[in-house]
């Protein structure tokens, strides 16, 4: 299986989403660097790319892009970089479990309630 097949969102849709929902919400002077950074973060989170895109979009809307980009980068380094993309949604893999909790905490910090 190719790495691209592990993404939940196609490359074209990821790029469009980053441009419109994340970068478009940021101050113009920070957009170029933020675009590269957001793309790298989302690529790192292959298998969990929907959550990474979502958290970055909510953070950008609230003026918290930098804070949450740092959180995502740190969490990836500490918990997910060694977990295969196909295993990142497996409830028996410790890094995947920590990542689900991490995203839940991010959404709560951003004031986003889970849908029932």
C-alpha positions as CSV (number, residue, x, y, z in Angstrom):
1,X,0.0,0.0,0.0
2,X,1.3,3.4,-0.9
3,X,1.6,6.2,1.6
4,X,-0.9,8.3,-0.4
5,X,-3.5,5.5,0.0
6,X,-3.3,6.0,3.8
7,X,-4.5,9.6,3.7
8,X,-8.2,10.1,4.5
9,X,-8.3,13.2,2.4
10,X,-7.0,13.4,-1.2
11,X,-4.0,15.6,-1.9
12,X,-6.0,18.0,-4.0
13,X,-8.7,18.4,-1.3
14,X,-6.0,18.8,1.4
15,X,-4.3,21.6,-0.5
16,X,-7.6,23.4,-1.2
17,X,-8.6,23.0,2.4
18,X,-5.3,24.4,3.7
19,X,-5.5,27.3,1.3
20,X,-9.1,28.2,2.0
21,X,-9.8,27.2,5.6
22,X,-6.4,27.7,7.3
23,X,-4.1,30.0,5.4
24,X,-7.0,32.3,4.3
25,X,-7.7,33.0,8.0
26,X,-4.2,34.1,8.8
27,X,-2.5,37.5,8.6
28,X,-1.0,38.0,5.2
29,X,2.6,38.4,6.5
30,X,2.5,34.9,8.0
31,X,0.8,33.0,5.2
32,X,3.7,31.7,3.2
33,X,5.5,30.0,6.1
34,X,2.3,28.8,7.6
35,X,1.2,27.1,4.4
36,X,4.4,25.1,4.2
37,X,4.1,24.3,7.9
38,X,0.4,23.3,7.7
39,X,1.1,21.0,4.7
40,X,4.0,19.3,6.6
41,X,1.9,18.8,9.7
42,X,-1.0,17.3,7.8
43,X,1.4,15.1,5.9
44,X,3.0,13.9,9.1
45,X,-0.5,13.0,10.4
46,X,-1.3,10.7,7.5
47,X,-4.0,8.4,8.7
48,X,-5.2,11.1,11.0
49,X,-5.1,13.9,8.4
50,X,-8.8,14.8,8.8
51,X,-8.2,15.7,12.5
52,X,-5.0,17.6,11.8
53,X,-6.8,19.7,9.1
54,X,-9.8,20.3,11.4
55,X,-7.8,21.4,14.4
56,X,-5.6,23.7,12.3
57,X,-8.7,25.2,10.7
58,X,-10.5,25.9,14.0
59,X,-7.2,27.3,15.5
60,X,-6.7,29.6,12.5
61,X,-10.3,30.9,12.9
62,X,-9.6,31.7,16.5
63,X,-6.2,33.3,16.0
64,X,-4.4,30.3,17.6
65,X,-2.7,28.8,14.6
66,X,0.8,29.0,16.1
67,X,-0.2,27.5,19.4
68,X,-1.9,24.5,17.9
69,X,0.7,24.0,15.1
70,X,3.2,23.7,17.9
71,X,1.0,21.2,19.8
72,X,0.5,19.1,16.7
73,X,4.2,19.1,15.9
74,X,5.2,18.1,19.5
75,X,2.5,15.4,19.8
76,X,3.7,13.9,16.5
77,X,7.3,13.8,17.7
78,X,6.4,12.3,21.1
79,X,3.6,9.9,20.2
80,X,2.9,9.2,16.5
81,X,6.1,9.4,14.4
82,X,6.8,5.7,15.0
83,X,3.3,4.5,14.4
84,X,2.6,3.2,10.9
85,X,-0.1,5.2,9.1
86,X,-2.3,2.2,8.8
87,X,-2.2,1.6,12.5
88,X,-3.0,5.2,13.6
89,X,-6.7,4.4,14.1
90,X,-6.2,1.1,15.9
91,X,-7.5,1.3,19.5
92,X,-4.8,-1.3,20.6
93,X,-1.8,0.8,19.6
94,X,-0.7,3.1,22.4
95,X,0.4,5.9,20.1
96,X,-3.0,5.8,18.3
97,X,-4.9,5.9,21.6
98,X,-2.9,8.8,22.9
99,X,-3.5,10.6,19.6
100,X,-7.3,10.2,19.8
101,X,-7.2,11.6,23.3
102,X,-4.9,14.4,22.1
103,X,-7.3,15.4,19.3
104,X,-10.2,15.3,21.8
105,X,-8.3,17.6,24.1
106,X,-7.5,20.0,21.2
107,X,-11.2,20.2,20.2
108,X,-12.2,20.9,23.8
109,X,-9.5,23.6,24.1
110,X,-10.9,25.2,21.0
111,X,-14.5,25.1,22.3
112,X,-15.6,22.4,19.8
113,X,-18.0,19.9,21.3
114,X,-18.2,16.4,19.9
115,X,-21.2,15.6,17.8
116,X,-23.5,12.9,19.2
